[in-house]
Amino acid sequence: MMDFLKEMWHFLRVRKKLWLAPLIVIMIMLGGLLIFVEGSVLAPFIYSIF
């Protein structure tokens, strides 16, 4: 996993695509949030946002 993150960072830095880093972080956070609240009472409220 750490090799993947190093390779991704190197790719973003070399290709001058550092502006993608915040988008990737936000997508990972939203994915984690959806997985975390999947079976909880908050699920209908989270899904109504999207």
Secondary structure, DSSP 4 states (H G I P E B T S, - for coil): -HHHHHHHHHHHHHTT-TTHHHHHHHHHHHHHHHHHTTTSTTHHHHHHH-
